[in-house]
Amino acid sequence: MCGIAGIFGYSAITQEVDHDCLSRMTEAMVPRGPDGSGVWISKNKRVGFGHRRLSIIDLSEGGAQPMVLDNGRLAITFNGEIYNFRELRADLKATGHIFKTCSDTEVLLHLYDRYGHAMVERIRGMFALAIHDRERGGVFLARDGFGIKPLYYTDDGKSIRFASQVKALLAGGGLDTSPSAAGHAGFYVWGYVPEPWTMFKNIHALPAGSTLWINKNGHAVPYRYFDVIAELEAASNGSDNWSQDDLRHALLETLKYHLVADVPVGTFLSAGLDSATIVGLASEIKTDALHSITLAFEEFKGTQFDEAALAEKIATHYQTAHRTQRIKGEDFREEYTHLCNAMDQPSIDGVNTYFVSKMTAETGLKVAMSGLGGDELFGGYQSFSEIPKMTRLLGVLPGAQSAGKLLRKLSAPIFSLMTSPKYASVFEYGTTYPDAYLLRRAIFMPWELPRLMDPDMARDGWLEVEEGSFRRGQVDRLKTPRTKVAALESTWYMRNQLLRDSDWAGMAHSLEIRVPLVDTFFFRKVLPMLASNKPPNKRDMANSLTKPLPDEVLKRPKTGFAVPMRDWLLKDDPTATERGFRGWARRIANDCYD
């Protein structure tokens, strides 16, 4: 896992690459790659790549980056892990390619040399990469299918800069930092900044599952090679004949690939089915003891949200080398400044991942697996039952949305005083899947934005998000309630918050977080099951284990990985008028990304 940066002066009037700018961008990402750094500049001085290295595969200097092929005919800077690099390497060797290292980075260079832009279709892994093609006179950017690894870019009309972090781009200096109306509006509504926006008008995220080609004419429109909704639609006639063995095989396969490393791989462990299943399956694969880590909170001790005792029972059950650590409000306050500095884009989530990553790194581990993605695939959230139920009840009422808007205007002041303002929007945002999803996940409702930011900026920003994100109608063509909600959860909450938080929070402590349930090959393998009339649930996932989970785990009601933010924030500011995530969102906007 690493940090990458680059500059490409594509215009004829562009000056040579600013080495100092490139170095500032690269060195702004030291926690992402404490094991080494490198800078490469092309012979014509128009292209420059930077790299910070966290050594996971091929720990020798042979894996250092940026890496070149044929004396600079191709050059790469790459962040991520390619889990099938050994198979790819063998296939390429069979066709005459000669390798000098054992790294997955060199495999990517040869893969591009053979397949060009279509290389991305063959990669199993998480990645963000840039390849300079001297013969074609351009730079190729690519990001993995689910968007596990981030990549941001900015274009001033003469040159393009890119980096793993927004803050790294800012560190380079000389950028237009005008605020993005869509980015700010999106953050207040969702609690994260939806891609492709950032908090800055001229900095964009390369969308998940996309590539971007830049040459002397500038950059083209990003090309999407993997789309969750398109994949679900293509598998709309799923088979009800899937078996438990089919599911087990798919789970074991993705676990085997995600255990590929030249350093030890551990796993986060809560009392939930996702991480418990990963621990159980990994214990079947690994011959030595698996390291597992549990984060617990002092404020939850003895309550239903305290996962420590049950997680420790799971660890004993599968004989892992386990560590539990409790944290309290004082730990949060001591780490607050570092947490804010590490947060690359504002997010109301990620505090839990930040602390479990910190304690994992303190054990000496560089890699840990997470159960992220299980809820989205196997219907673990309440949204999978509540959203279909709401739309069935309200979607058949003629004029419900228009009447709901009027009702909201009349009732919002009352609901705001008595309970959540969301209740005023039930009829306005309860008739379609996308609207009901927004109602469930929103921190602030769109109509609240004018009191949080400039009213004109709020209006323009939310309109841009609505028109540019394809949120409305994006799931209408999917046939089952399960796939509709899965598509929404995967392309909004998981992509823009959970995966992004895992990246910045893990990298803050130089920890690589792997997500075996968020894998394009695994996703395609289980698609026929997910699109069937009897899709697998989380119990089916857990039942794939040879050694069953303890009954207490299987019978435990889902509580989610809760964090006592309300208590922590109340102690910090007893006079705060807004509690919970609404108050946290406003604080994050001011403290972490003003």
C-alpha positions as CSV (number, residue, x, y, z in Angstrom):
1,M,0.0,0.0,0.0
2,C,1.4,3.3,-1.0
3,G,0.9,6.9,-1.9
4,I,1.3,8.1,-5.5
5,A,1.6,11.5,-7.2
6,G,2.3,12.8,-10.6
7,I,2.4,15.8,-13.0
8,F,2.0,15.7,-16.7
9,G,2.5,18.8,-18.7
10,Y,0.5,18.0,-21.9
11,S,0.3,21.4,-23.5
12,A,2.9,22.6,-25.9
13,I,3.4,25.8,-23.8
14,T,3.9,23.9,-20.5
15,Q,7.1,24.3,-18.7
16,E,9.2,21.4,-17.3
17,V,7.9,19.5,-14.4
18,D,8.3,21.4,-11.1
19,H,10.4,18.9,-9.1
20,D,9.8,20.8,-5.9
21,C,6.0,20.7,-6.4
22,L,6.2,16.9,-7.1
23,S,8.3,16.3,-4.0
24,R,5.9,18.3,-1.8
25,M,3.0,16.2,-3.1
26,T,4.9,13.0,-2.5
27,E,6.2,13.9,1.0
28,A,2.8,14.9,2.1
29,M,1.9,11.2,2.1
30,V,4.7,9.8,4.3
31,P,2.3,7.8,6.5
32,R,1.0,6.0,3.4
33,G,4.5,4.8,2.6
34,P,7.1,5.0,5.4
35,D,9.3,2.3,3.9
36,G,10.7,4.3,1.0
37,S,10.2,7.0,-1.6
38,G,11.1,7.8,-5.1
39,V,10.7,10.4,-7.9
40,W,11.0,9.8,-11.6
41,I,11.0,12.4,-14.4
42,S,10.8,11.6,-18.1
43,K,13.7,12.6,-20.4
44,N,11.7,15.4,-22.0
45,K,10.9,16.7,-18.4
46,R,7.2,16.9,-19.2
47,V,6.1,13.9,-17.0
48,G,7.0,13.3,-13.3
49,F,5.9,10.5,-11.0
50,G,6.3,10.3,-7.2
51,H,5.9,7.4,-4.8
52,R,5.8,6.6,-1.1
53,R,6.2,2.9,-0.4
54,L,4.7,0.5,2.2
55,S,6.3,-2.8,1.5
56,I,3.9,-5.8,1.4
57,I,4.9,-7.8,-1.7
58,D,8.6,-8.2,-2.7
59,L,10.2,-6.4,0.2
60,S,13.5,-5.9,-1.7
61,E,14.6,-2.8,-3.5
62,G,13.4,-4.6,-6.7
63,G,9.9,-3.5,-5.8
64,A,10.7,0.1,-5.4
65,Q,8.8,2.7,-7.4
66,P,8.4,4.6,-9.7
67,M,9.4,1.6,-11.9
68,V,10.3,1.8,-15.6
69,L,10.3,-0.7,-18.5
70,D,12.7,-0.6,-21.5
71,N,14.7,2.4,-20.3
72,G,11.6,4.5,-19.7
73,R,9.4,3.4,-22.6
74,L,6.8,2.7,-19.9
75,A,6.9,4.1,-16.4
76,I,4.5,3.4,-13.5
77,T,3.6,4.6,-10.0
78,F,1.1,2.3,-8.3
79,N,-0.9,2.1,-5.1
80,G,-2.5,-1.1,-4.0
81,E,-2.2,-4.8,-4.2
82,I,-2.7,-7.2,-7.1
83,Y,-3.8,-10.5,-5.7
84,N,-3.5,-12.5,-8.9
85,F,-0.2,-11.2,-9.9
86,R,1.5,-14.6,-9.8
87,E,-1.0,-16.0,-12.3
88,L,-0.7,-12.9,-14.5
89,R,3.1,-13.1,-14.3
90,A,3.0,-16.8,-15.4
91,D,0.8,-16.0,-18.4
92,L,2.9,-13.1,-19.5
93,K,6.1,-15.2,-19.2
94,A,4.5,-17.8,-21.4
95,T,4.1,-15.2,-24.1
96,G,7.8,-14.1,-23.9
97,H,7.8,-11.3,-21.3
98,I,11.0,-11.3,-19.2
99,F,10.8,-10.2,-15.5
100,K,13.6,-8.8,-13.3
101,T,11.7,-8.6,-10.0
102,C,9.1,-10.6,-8.0
103,S,6.8,-7.5,-7.6
104,D,3.2,-7.1,-8.6
105,T,4.3,-3.6,-9.9
106,E,6.4,-5.1,-12.7
107,V,3.5,-7.4,-13.6
108,L,1.4,-4.3,-14.2
109,L,4.0,-2.8,-16.6
110,H,4.1,-5.9,-18.7
111,L,0.3,-6.3,-18.5
112,Y,-0.1,-2.8,-20.0
113,D,2.6,-3.5,-22.6
114,R,0.6,-6.5,-23.8
115,Y,-3.1,-5.4,-23.3
116,G,-3.0,-1.6,-23.2
117,H,-6.0,0.0,-21.4
118,A,-7.8,-3.3,-21.4
119,M,-5.3,-4.5,-18.7
120,V,-7.7,-3.5,-16.0
121,E,-10.2,-6.2,-16.9
122,R,-7.6,-8.8,-15.9
123,I,-6.6,-7.4,-12.5
124,R,-7.9,-8.9,-9.2
125,G,-7.0,-6.4,-6.5
126,M,-7.3,-2.9,-5.2
127,F,-5.4,-0.3,-7.1
128,A,-4.9,3.2,-8.3
129,L,-2.2,3.6,-10.9
130,A,-0.6,5.9,-13.5
131,I,1.4,4.6,-16.5
132,H,3.4,6.9,-18.8
133,D,3.4,5.6,-22.4
134,R,6.3,7.4,-24.1
135,E,5.4,6.0,-27.6
136,R,1.8,7.1,-27.4
137,G,2.7,10.3,-25.7
138,G,0.3,10.1,-22.8
139,V,-0.5,9.0,-19.3
140,F,-3.0,6.3,-18.3
141,L,-4.8,6.5,-15.0
142,A,-6.9,3.7,-13.6
143,R,-8.8,2.9,-10.4
144,D,-10.1,-0.5,-9.2
145,G,-13.7,-1.5,-9.8
146,F,-15.2,-0.7,-6.4
147,G,-13.0,2.3,-5.7
148,I,-11.1,0.8,-2.8
149,K,-8.1,2.9,-3.5
150,P,-8.5,6.7,-4.1
151,L,-7.2,8.8,-7.0
152,Y,-7.7,12.6,-7.4
153,Y,-6.7,14.9,-10.2
154,T,-6.8,18.5,-11.2
155,D,-6.3,20.1,-14.6
156,D,-5.4,23.8,-15.2
157,G,-5.6,23.6,-19.0
158,K,-1.9,23.0,-19.5
159,S,-1.0,20.2,-17.1
160,I,-2.7,17.6,-15.0
161,R,-1.7,16.7,-11.4
162,F,-2.9,13.6,-9.7
163,A,-2.4,12.0,-6.2
164,S,-3.7,9.5,-3.7
165,Q,-4.9,12.3,-1.5
166,V,-6.6,15.7,-2.0
167,K,-4.3,17.1,0.6
168,A,-1.3,15.9,-1.3
169,L,-2.5,17.9,-4.3
170,L,-2.9,20.9,-2.1
171,A,0.6,20.5,-0.7
172,G,2.0,21.0,-4.2
173,G,0.8,24.6,-4.1
174,G,-0.4,26.9,-6.9
175,L,-3.9,25.4,-7.2
176,D,-7.3,27.1,-7.5
177,T,-8.9,26.2,-4.2
178,S,-12.3,27.6,-4.9
179,P,-14.9,25.7,-3.0
180,S,-17.1,23.1,-4.7
181,A,-20.8,23.8,-4.1
182,A,-21.6,20.1,-4.9
183,G,-18.9,18.9,-2.6
184,H,-20.1,20.9,0.4
185,A,-23.8,20.2,-0.2
186,G,-23.1,16.5,-0.6
187,F,-21.1,16.4,2.6
188,Y,-23.9,18.0,4.7
189,V,-26.5,15.7,3.2
190,W,-24.7,12.4,3.3
191,G,-21.9,12.9,5.8
192,Y,-19.3,12.3,3.1
193,V,-18.4,13.9,-0.2
194,P,-19.9,11.8,-3.0
195,E,-17.5,11.2,-5.9
196,P,-16.5,12.6,-8.3
197,W,-16.7,15.8,-6.3
198,T,-14.3,17.0,-3.5
199,M,-14.5,20.1,-1.4
200,F,-12.8,22.0,-4.1
201,K,-14.3,22.9,-7.5
202,N,-11.2,22.0,-9.5
203,I,-10.2,18.8,-7.8
204,H,-12.0,15.7,-8.9
205,A,-12.0,12.0,-7.9
206,L,-11.4,9.5,-10.7
207,P,-14.7,7.5,-10.4
208,A,-14.5,3.9,-9.1
209,G,-14.0,1.4,-11.9
210,S,-12.8,4.0,-14.3
211,T,-9.8,4.8,-16.5
212,L,-8.6,8.2,-17.8
213,W,-6.3,8.9,-20.8
214,I,-4.4,12.1,-21.0
215,N,-2.4,13.2,-24.1
216,K,-1.4,16.4,-25.8
217,N,-5.1,17.3,-26.1
218,G,-5.7,17.1,-22.4
219,H,-7.8,14.5,-20.7
220,A,-10.8,12.7,-22.1
221,V,-14.0,11.8,-20.2
222,P,-13.3,9.0,-17.7
223,Y,-14.2,5.6,-19.2
224,R,-16.0,3.2,-16.8
225,Y,-15.0,-0.4,-17.2
226,F,-16.8,-1.7,-14.2
227,D,-20.2,-0.6,-12.9
228,V,-22.0,-2.3,-10.0
229,I,-25.5,-1.5,-11.3
230,A,-24.7,-2.7,-14.8
231,E,-23.3,-5.9,-13.3
232,L,-26.5,-6.4,-11.2
233,E,-28.7,-5.7,-14.2
234,A,-26.8,-8.2,-16.4
235,A,-27.4,-10.9,-13.7
236,S,-31.0,-10.0,-13.3
237,N,-32.1,-13.6,-14.1
238,G,-30.2,-15.1,-11.3
239,S,-30.5,-18.8,-10.4
240,D,-32.3,-20.0,-7.3
241,N,-30.4,-23.2,-7.6
242,W,-27.2,-22.0,-5.9
243,S,-25.9,-24.2,-3.1
244,Q,-24.2,-23.6,0.2
245,D,-21.1,-25.2,-1.4
246,D,-21.1,-22.6,-4.2
247,L,-21.1,-19.8,-1.7
248,R,-18.4,-21.4,0.5
249,H,-16.2,-21.9,-2.6
250,A,-16.5,-18.3,-3.6
251,L,-15.7,-17.1,0.0
252,L,-12.7,-19.4,0.4
253,E,-11.3,-18.3,-3.0
254,T,-11.5,-14.6,-2.2
255,L,-10.0,-15.2,1.3
256,K,-7.1,-17.2,-0.3
257,Y,-6.3,-14.3,-2.6
258,H,-6.5,-11.7,0.1
259,L,-4.0,-13.6,2.3
260,V,-1.3,-13.2,-0.4
261,A,1.5,-11.2,1.1
262,D,5.2,-11.3,2.1
263,V,4.3,-10.0,5.6
264,P,1.9,-11.4,8.2
265,V,-1.8,-10.6,7.6
266,G,-4.2,-10.1,10.5
267,T,-7.9,-9.4,10.7
268,F,-10.2,-7.0,12.5
269,L,-12.7,-8.9,14.7
270,S,-16.0,-7.7,16.1
271,A,-18.9,-9.8,17.4
272,G,-20.6,-9.5,14.0
273,L,-21.0,-12.2,11.4
274,D,-18.9,-10.6,8.7
275,S,-15.6,-10.4,10.5
276,A,-16.3,-13.7,12.5
277,T,-16.8,-15.5,9.2
278,I,-13.6,-14.1,7.7
279,V,-11.7,-15.2,10.9
280,G,-13.2,-18.7,10.7
281,L,-12.5,-19.2,7.0
282,A,-9.0,-17.7,7.3
283,S,-8.3,-20.2,10.1
284,E,-9.1,-23.0,7.7
285,I,-6.6,-21.7,5.2
286,K,-3.7,-20.6,7.3
287,T,-1.4,-23.1,9.0
288,D,-0.1,-20.7,11.6
289,A,-2.2,-18.7,14.1
290,L,-4.1,-15.8,12.7
291,H,-3.7,-12.5,14.4
292,S,-7.1,-10.8,15.3
293,I,-7.8,-7.4,16.9
294,T,-10.9,-6.1,18.6
295,L,-11.6,-2.5,19.5
296,A,-13.9,-1.8,22.4
297,F,-15.1,1.4,24.1
298,E,-15.0,2.0,27.8
299,E,-18.4,3.9,27.7
300,F,-20.1,0.7,26.3
301,K,-18.7,-1.7,28.8
302,G,-21.4,-4.0,30.0
303,T,-24.0,-2.8,27.4
304,Q,-25.3,-4.5,24.2
305,F,-22.8,-2.4,22.2
306,D,-19.8,-4.0,24.0
307,E,-18.4,-6.5,21.6
308,A,-15.2,-7.5,23.5
309,A,-16.3,-10.6,25.3
310,L,-18.0,-12.2,22.4
311,A,-15.2,-11.3,20.0
312,E,-12.7,-12.9,22.5
313,K,-14.9,-16.0,22.5
314,I,-14.7,-16.2,18.7
315,A,-10.9,-15.7,18.8
316,T,-10.6,-18.6,21.3
317,H,-13.0,-20.7,19.2
318,Y,-10.7,-20.3,16.1
319,Q,-7.5,-20.2,18.1
320,T,-6.3,-16.8,16.9
321,A,-3.5,-14.7,18.5
322,H,-5.9,-12.1,19.8
323,R,-5.7,-8.6,21.2
324,T,-8.5,-6.5,22.7
325,Q,-8.0,-2.8,23.5
326,R,-10.5,-0.4,25.1
327,I,-10.4,3.3,24.4
328,K,-12.3,6.1,26.0
329,G,-13.2,9.8,25.4
330,E,-9.7,10.9,26.6
331,D,-8.1,8.9,23.9
332,F,-10.4,10.5,21.3
333,R,-9.5,14.0,22.5
334,E,-5.7,13.2,22.6
335,E,-5.9,11.9,19.0
336,Y,-8.3,14.5,17.7
337,T,-5.8,16.8,16.0
338,H,-4.0,13.9,14.3
339,L,-7.3,12.4,13.2
340,C,-8.4,15.6,11.6
341,N,-5.0,16.0,9.8
342,A,-5.3,12.4,8.5
343,M,-8.9,12.7,7.3
344,D,-8.3,13.5,3.6
345,Q,-12.0,14.4,2.9
346,P,-14.5,15.2,5.6
347,S,-16.4,12.2,6.9
348,I,-18.7,11.7,9.9
349,D,-17.5,8.1,10.1
350,G,-14.1,6.4,10.3
351,V,-13.3,7.1,14.0
352,N,-13.6,3.5,14.8
353,T,-11.4,2.4,11.9
354,Y,-8.9,5.0,12.9
355,F,-8.5,3.6,16.4
356,V,-8.6,-0.1,15.4
357,S,-5.9,0.6,12.8
358,K,-3.8,2.4,15.3
359,M,-3.9,-0.5,17.8
360,T,-3.3,-3.0,14.9
361,A,-0.2,-1.1,13.7
362,E,1.0,-1.1,17.3
363,T,1.1,-4.9,17.3
364,G,3.6,-4.7,14.4
365,L,1.2,-5.7,11.6
366,K,1.2,-4.0,8.2
367,V,-1.9,-5.7,6.8
368,A,-5.4,-6.4,8.3
369,M,-8.5,-7.8,6.7
370,S,-11.9,-6.2,7.3
371,G,-15.5,-7.7,7.0
372,L,-16.6,-4.5,5.1
373,G,-19.0,-5.3,2.3
374,G,-20.8,-8.2,4.0
375,D,-23.8,-6.0,4.8
376,E,-24.1,-4.6,1.3
377,L,-23.9,-8.0,-0.4
378,F,-25.9,-10.1,2.0
379,G,-28.6,-7.7,3.1
380,G,-27.4,-6.9,6.6
381,Y,-28.7,-3.4,7.0
382,Q,-32.3,-2.5,8.0
383,S,-32.5,-0.6,4.8
384,F,-33.0,-3.9,2.9
385,S,-36.4,-4.3,4.6
386,E,-37.4,-0.8,5.4
387,I,-36.9,0.9,2.0
388,P,-39.0,-1.7,0.0
389,K,-41.7,-1.5,2.7
390,M,-41.8,2.3,2.6
391,T,-42.0,2.5,-1.2
392,R,-44.7,-0.1,-1.3
393,L,-46.8,1.9,1.1
394,L,-46.2,5.4,-0.2
395,G,-45.3,4.8,-3.9
396,V,-48.9,3.9,-4.8
397,L,-50.4,7.1,-3.4
398,P,-51.0,9.6,-6.3
399,G,-49.4,13.0,-5.8
400,A,-47.7,11.8,-2.5
401,Q,-44.4,13.5,-3.4
402,S,-46.0,16.9,-4.2
403,A,-48.3,16.8,-1.2
404,G,-45.4,15.7,0.9
405,K,-43.3,18.7,0.0
406,L,-46.2,21.0,1.1
407,L,-46.7,19.0,4.3
408,R,-43.0,19.2,5.0
409,K,-42.9,23.0,4.7
410,L,-45.8,23.2,7.2
411,S,-44.5,20.6,9.7
412,A,-40.7,20.9,9.6
413,P,-40.5,23.6,12.4
414,I,-42.6,21.4,14.7
415,F,-40.6,18.2,14.0
416,S,-37.3,20.1,14.3
417,L,-38.3,21.0,17.9
418,M,-39.7,17.6,18.9
419,T,-37.6,15.0,17.0
420,S,-35.7,14.5,13.8
421,P,-36.5,16.9,10.9
422,K,-36.5,13.8,8.7
423,Y,-40.0,12.9,9.9
424,A,-41.3,15.9,8.1
425,S,-40.0,14.5,4.8
426,V,-41.5,11.0,4.9
427,F,-44.1,11.6,2.2
428,E,-41.8,13.8,0.1
429,Y,-38.9,11.3,0.2
430,G,-40.7,8.0,0.6
431,T,-42.1,7.1,-2.8
432,T,-39.0,5.9,-4.7
433,Y,-36.0,3.7,-3.8
434,P,-33.4,6.5,-4.3
435,D,-35.5,9.0,-2.2
436,A,-36.2,6.5,0.5
437,Y,-32.6,5.7,0.6
438,L,-31.7,9.4,1.0
439,L,-34.3,9.7,3.8
440,R,-32.7,6.8,5.7
441,R,-29.0,7.8,5.2
442,A,-29.1,11.6,5.1
443,I,-27.6,13.6,8.0
444,F,-29.2,16.8,7.0
445,M,-32.1,16.9,4.5
446,P,-31.5,18.9,1.2
447,W,-34.0,21.5,2.3
448,E,-31.9,22.2,5.4
449,L,-28.8,23.2,3.4
450,P,-29.6,26.9,3.1
451,R,-29.1,27.3,6.9
452,L,-25.7,25.5,6.8
453,M,-24.1,27.3,3.8
454,D,-24.7,30.2,1.4
455,P,-28.3,29.7,0.1
456,D,-27.3,30.1,-3.6
457,M,-24.4,27.8,-3.1
458,A,-26.7,25.3,-1.4
459,R,-29.2,25.4,-4.3
460,D,-26.6,25.1,-7.0
461,G,-24.6,22.5,-5.2
462,W,-27.5,20.1,-4.5
463,L,-28.8,20.5,-8.1
464,E,-25.4,19.5,-9.4
465,V,-25.3,16.5,-7.1
466,E,-28.7,15.4,-8.2
467,E,-28.1,15.9,-11.9
468,G,-24.5,14.6,-12.0
469,S,-24.7,11.6,-9.7
470,F,-27.6,9.7,-11.5
471,R,-29.0,8.9,-8.0
472,R,-32.5,9.3,-9.2
473,G,-33.6,6.4,-11.4
474,Q,-30.2,4.7,-11.3
475,V,-31.7,1.5,-9.8
476,D,-35.1,1.5,-11.5
477,R,-34.0,-1.1,-14.1
478,L,-33.0,-3.6,-11.4
479,K,-35.7,-6.3,-10.9
480,T,-35.6,-7.2,-7.2
481,P,-35.8,-5.1,-4.0
482,R,-32.7,-6.8,-2.8
483,T,-30.5,-5.8,-5.8
484,K,-31.9,-2.2,-5.7
485,V,-30.9,-1.6,-2.1
486,A,-27.6,-3.4,-2.6
487,A,-26.8,-1.1,-5.5
488,L,-27.6,2.0,-3.5
489,E,-25.7,0.9,-0.4
490,S,-22.7,-0.2,-2.5
491,T,-22.4,2.8,-4.7
492,W,-23.1,5.4,-2.0
493,Y,-22.4,4.5,1.6
494,M,-19.8,1.8,1.0
495,R,-18.0,3.5,-1.9
496,N,-18.0,7.1,-0.6
497,Q,-17.7,6.5,3.1
498,L,-16.7,3.0,4.3
499,L,-14.0,2.4,1.7
500,R,-12.7,5.9,1.8
501,D,-12.6,5.9,5.6
502,S,-10.8,2.6,5.5
503,D,-8.2,4.1,3.3
504,W,-7.4,7.3,5.2
505,A,-7.8,5.8,8.6
506,G,-5.6,2.8,7.9
507,M,-3.0,4.8,6.0
508,A,-2.8,7.3,9.0
509,H,-1.0,4.4,10.8
510,S,0.7,2.9,7.7
511,L,-1.7,-0.1,7.8
512,E,-3.1,-1.7,4.7
513,I,-6.8,-2.7,5.1
514,R,-7.9,-5.5,2.8
515,V,-11.6,-6.1,2.1
516,P,-12.1,-9.7,0.7
517,L,-15.9,-9.2,0.4
518,V,-15.3,-6.2,-1.9
519,D,-13.7,-7.9,-4.8
520,T,-14.8,-7.7,-8.5
521,F,-14.0,-11.4,-9.1
522,F,-15.9,-12.5,-6.0
523,F,-18.8,-10.2,-6.8
524,R,-19.2,-11.6,-10.3
525,K,-19.1,-15.2,-8.9
526,V,-21.9,-14.6,-6.4
527,L,-24.0,-12.3,-8.7
528,P,-26.3,-15.1,-9.9
529,M,-27.0,-15.8,-6.2
530,L,-27.6,-12.2,-5.3
531,A,-29.9,-11.6,-8.2
532,S,-32.0,-14.7,-7.5
533,N,-35.4,-14.7,-5.8
534,K,-33.8,-16.4,-2.8
535,P,-30.5,-14.5,-2.4
536,P,-28.1,-15.6,0.4
537,N,-28.1,-13.7,3.6
538,K,-25.5,-13.2,6.3
539,R,-26.6,-16.4,8.1
540,D,-25.9,-18.3,4.8
541,M,-22.5,-16.6,4.7
542,A,-21.7,-17.7,8.3
543,N,-23.0,-21.3,7.5
544,S,-20.1,-21.7,5.0
545,L,-17.7,-22.4,7.9
546,T,-16.6,-26.0,8.5
547,K,-16.3,-25.2,12.2
548,P,-19.6,-23.4,13.0
549,L,-19.7,-20.1,14.9
550,P,-20.7,-20.2,18.6
551,D,-24.5,-20.0,19.0
552,E,-24.2,-16.6,20.8
553,V,-22.7,-15.1,17.7
554,L,-25.4,-16.5,15.4
555,K,-28.2,-15.4,17.7
556,R,-26.9,-11.9,18.5
557,P,-29.0,-9.1,17.0
558,K,-27.2,-6.8,14.7
559,T,-26.1,-3.6,16.5
560,G,-23.6,-2.2,14.1
561,F,-20.1,-1.1,15.0
562,A,-21.2,1.8,17.3
563,V,-18.9,4.6,18.5
564,P,-19.9,6.7,21.6
565,M,-19.6,9.9,19.7
566,R,-22.6,11.5,21.5
567,D,-20.9,11.1,24.9
568,W,-17.5,12.3,23.6
569,L,-18.9,15.4,21.9
570,L,-21.2,16.3,24.8
571,K,-18.2,16.3,27.2
572,D,-16.3,18.5,24.7
573,D,-19.1,21.0,24.3
574,P,-22.0,20.7,26.8
575,T,-23.8,23.7,25.2
576,A,-23.9,22.3,21.7
577,T,-27.4,22.6,20.2
578,E,-27.0,19.6,17.8
579,R,-26.0,16.2,19.0
580,G,-24.9,13.0,17.4
581,F,-23.9,12.9,13.7
582,R,-25.5,16.3,12.9
583,G,-23.3,18.0,15.5
584,W,-20.3,15.9,14.5
585,A,-20.8,16.8,10.8
586,R,-20.7,20.6,11.5
587,R,-17.6,20.1,13.7
588,I,-15.7,18.1,11.1
589,A,-16.5,20.6,8.4
590,N,-15.0,23.4,10.6
591,D,-12.1,21.5,12.2
592,C,-10.9,19.0,9.7
593,Y,-11.5,20.6,6.4
594,D,-12.3,24.2,6.6
